[in-house]
Amino acid sequence: MYQLLKPLLFQFDPENIHYFVTRNLKRFNKMPGGTALSKGIWGVEDAWLEREVFGVKFKNPVGLAAGFDKNAEMIAEMGALGFGFIEVGTVTPLPQPGNPKPRMFRLPADAALINRMGFNNLGVDVAAQRIAAYRNSLKPNDKALIIGGNIGKNKVTPNEDAVSDYIKCFDRLFDVVDYFVVNVSSPNTPGLRELQEKEPLMNILNTLQQKNNKNGISRPILLKIAPDLTNSQLDDIADIVKQTGIAGIIATNTTISREGLTSLHKDETGGLSGKPLTKRSMEVIAYLHKVSGGAFPIIGVGGIHSPEDAIQKLNAGASLVQLYTGFIYEGPGLIKRILKALLKAK
């Protein structure tokens, strides 16, 4: 069904059609039997698919990457489509509009997207309230979807004060999310990627780890990294994980590379995602897994458009995978196909 609708949907601005589709998906799930029908069509339930990673139990290893549900509006709906977990955000302490529109571009010939959204979101308070409302809406026998909180800094916050923004988001979301992701790798906030350098990154992660205890409870903290890092920088990342004791890595964010693109919008500024990232993201996963000796979990994301793409990332060393651009191009059937392929290969 989605593949029949996709040519029509792709005639419209990608950001506008995103909101159109998500609004109507919410309406569908509010109809009597809507959620049950979604789960019946798309869901794959099997105990073998469950994964325990960094102390958190996931019902399956396929998640929704950050960026799709920036404001925690679609948690139940994404769960009904079969995702095993969802990462909300990136959220910042204060609401911000993001960069001027247009700021998202399809590259159909490359099966890719370029975005320069700029952390547009309603602020961490709204996200925290909505996640809490989702949890409160669950019935006694319902299993809550695992939720990650992807946190960043406001554009107006100078890098030397960035740690305070991460602390504010961490404190506000602590009681409602299952794990955290520190995002210092988006190319769309000026200067943000400078925080991937070892000294400022160690400062942010060590500060969060020092605060990572509330009534005897701590949350796994992961770091999301860019695919454009050199092997030497990846060596530093592996060392940083060891020194700070964070739970793991998400590899990778979008790339600033434009190598091999043929589509109309190939020269737009922003982060590139989709099939052009498949190879590089897997290289980063494999390198980190090898250099660390598998010492920490990796969530693989970038260019997953088929079950084979997902399985290759898992075989390269990822414990879990996430979708975004592949989900947009292939539709919700991709989740089911990946899970079915995993069951077939077990």
N, C-alpha and C positions, 0 to 999 in steps of 0.2 A: 504493500500500500504506500509506504513512504517513498519508494523509488518512483512510483507513478506521480506522486505529488511534487517531488523534488524539482523537476524542470519548471513548474509554476512558481514554487517558493523562491527559486534562484533568480527569478526575474526582478525581485524587489531588493531594496537595500538590506544587507545582511543584519545590521543591528535592529532595524525596524521589524524584520521578519522574525528575529529571535523573540522579541517581546510579543508579537502576534501569536506565535506558536506556543510559547509558554503560558500565555493568558488562556488560550483555548484548551490546553492540556489541563490546567487547573479547573476550568469549567467542567471538562469531561469527568475528571475524578470526583467532582462534587455531586455529579448525577448519581441517583441510586444505582448501585452495582458497578459504577464506573471504575473504581479502584480494583475491585475484584476481577473485572474483565481485563484490565491492563495486566494484572498479575498472571491471569490465566493465559493470556496471549504471549507475554514476553518473559515471564518468570521461569527460572530453572532452579528447582530446589533439590539439593542432594548433599548429604552430610560430608561426602568426600571433598566437596568444593570448599569447605570451611578451612580457614587459615588462621593460625595464631601468630601474629607478628608484633614485635616490640610490646608484648604483654596484652595486646588487644585482639579479641576474637572477631574475625570477619566472616560473614556468611558465604562470601565468595571473593575471589581475588581481583574482580574487575570494578574499578571505581570511576567516579566522575571527577575530572581534574578541576582545579580552581579556575575561575574566570567565567564559567557557565552560569553559576548561581551565586553571583556576587553578594546578594543581600539576603540569603537564606530564605528564599521564597518558594523553592521547589523541592524541598527535602522529601516529603511524602510521595510526590509525583515521580521523582527520580527513583525512589525505592521501588515503586510499582512497576517501573520499566525494567527492573532486574539488577540494578547496580548493587554491589555489595557494600559500598561506602560512598560518601560524597564529601568533597572538600569545598567549603564555602569561602567566599572572598575572591580576591584579596580585600580585606577590610582594613580601614585606617581609623585612628581615634576619632577624627572629625569627618563629617560628610564632605565629599568633594565631587565636583561635576565631571572631572576627567578632562581630556583634551577636546578641542573643537571637532565637530562632525564635519564631513564623514571621517570615521576613524577605524572602520573595519572593511576589508576588501577581500572578495573571493578571487581565487586564482584557479578556475576550474580545470584548465589544461594541466595544472601541476597538482591538482587535488590538495590545495593548500589555502590558508588564510594568512593575511597580514593584518595585524591589529596594532593600534596605538591608543588604546582606550585610556590609559593613564590612571588606573586605580579609581575609576568612577564607582562610588558606592555611597550608601546612606549613613555610613558611620558604624562603629562597633556596637553602639548601644542598640541600634535597630536589629542588627544581626543577632546579638545575644538574646533580645526579647523574642525574636521569631524562633530561634532554636529552642528556647525554653517552652514556648507555646506548642511547638511540635511535640516535644517530650511529654508535656502535660496532656496532649490530646490522645495519647496512646491508651488503649484499653489494657486491662491487666495481663492478658495473654499475648499482647503484641510484642514483637521483638523490635527494639529501636534500631534504626539504621545507624551504623557507625559514622560519626561526623568529625571531620577535621576542620580546624580553623586556620586559614591561611592569612597571615598578618603582615602588614607593611607600614610604611611611614607616609604621612601626609606630604604632599609636594612642597608645601611652604616650610616644612621643618628642615633646617640645615643638617647636613650629615653628622656634624659634631654633636647634635642633640637627638640623633635618630633613635638611640637606645631607649629614650623616654617614651617614644611612640610605640615601640614594640612592647614595652612594659605595660602601657595603658591597655593595649589590645589583649595582652596575655592575662592581665588581672581580670578584665571584664568578661572574657570568654572562658575562664578556667573552669567554672562550675557547669558549663553546658556542652563543651566539646570533649571528644575522646582523645584527640591528639592535636598538636600544633605544627604548623609549617612556617618557618621564617623565610620570607620572600625578599631576597636582596638581588634578584637576578632578572627582574623585568627590565627591558630596554626602554620603557615608555615613561619612566619618571627620571628627570634629569639628575645625573650623578648617583643614582641608586646602585648601579653595578660596581661603583667604587667601594661599596661596603663589602664586596666579596674578597677584598684584600685581607690578608691574614690578621693584621692587628685590629681593625675595626670589627671584623667578624667575630674574632675571639671575645672582644668586649661585649658584643650583643649577646652571644650565646652563653658566656659565663655568667652574665648578669641575670639572664632568664633562668639558668640552672640554679642560681642562688635563691631565686624566688619560687622555685618549682617544688613547693611543699605546702599543702594546706590541709591541716588536720590529718597529717600522715599520708595524704594522697599526693602523688605527682603525676604529671602528664608527659607522655612521650613528645619530645621536640625533634622535628626533622628540619633539614635545611634543603631548600630548593635551589638548584644550581643551573647556570647557563650551559648550553652545549658548546659555547665558543671558548671555553677554558682550554688552556694547553695542558699537556701531560704533567708538566711541572706544577701548574696550579692545581691540578687534580690530586697530585701528591700532597700538596698543602691541605686540600680539603680532607683527605683521608686522615692526615695528622690532626687536623682540627677536631674531627669527630672523636678521635681517640683522646685528645687532651680535654675536651669539654664534656665528654660523656653523653653527648646527645644520642638520640635513638637511631638516627639513620639519615638517609639522603633521598631526595626526589630528583630524578634525572630523566628528562631535563625540561627546562623552561623553553621559551621560543628563542629563535636564533636571529642574529642580525645579518647572517650570510644571505646572499642572493644567487649563489652558484647554481647554474643550470636551469634557471626559471625561464619560462616562455610566455607566460600569461600577460594580459594587458596591464595589470596593476603591479607588475613585478618590481617597479622602482619606487613604490610607496614606502615611506619610512614606517618603522614599527617592527614588531616581532613576527617572524615567520613561523607558522606551524603547519602540520600536515605531513604528507608523504615525503617532501624533501628532507624532513628531519628524521626519517625512519633509521637510516644507516648511522648517522652521527650519534643519536641518542643511545643506540645499542652499543656503539663503540665506547661511549662514556660509562655505561653500565658495566660492560665487560672489564674495562680498565680498572674501575674502582673496586669491583668484586675481586679481581686478581691481586691488585696491589695491597688490598686490605686483608687478603686471605679469607674473604667472606665474613669479616669481623662485625659487620653491621648490615641491617636490612636496607634494601634499595627499592623504592617504588619507581617503576619504569613508565615513562610517559613521553610521547613524541612520535607521531607518524604511525599510530596503530590503526590500520584500515581493514584488517582481516584477522581471522583466528591465527594464521601463520605468523603475522607480525607480533601478536601478543605472546605466542608460545616461544618465539625466538628471544624476546626480551626476558621471559622467565628462565629460559635455558642459559641466557647470558649472565644471569645472577640476580635478576629482580625477584622479589618475594611477592609483589603485587604489581598490578598495572592500572593505569588511568587512561581514560578517553576524553577527548574534546573535539578536535577537528574531524577525526574519523567518525565520531558520533554524528556530527553534522552532515558529513558526506554520505555515510552508509545507513544512518537511521538506527532506531533502537534494536532492530534485528541483529546488529553487530554484537551486542552484549550476549544475546542468546546463542549466536553462532560460536562465539569464543568459549562460552561455558560448555556447550555441547562438545566442542572439539577437545577441551580439556578432559571431559569425562570419557570420551572415546579413546584418548591417548593414555589413560591412567594404567 
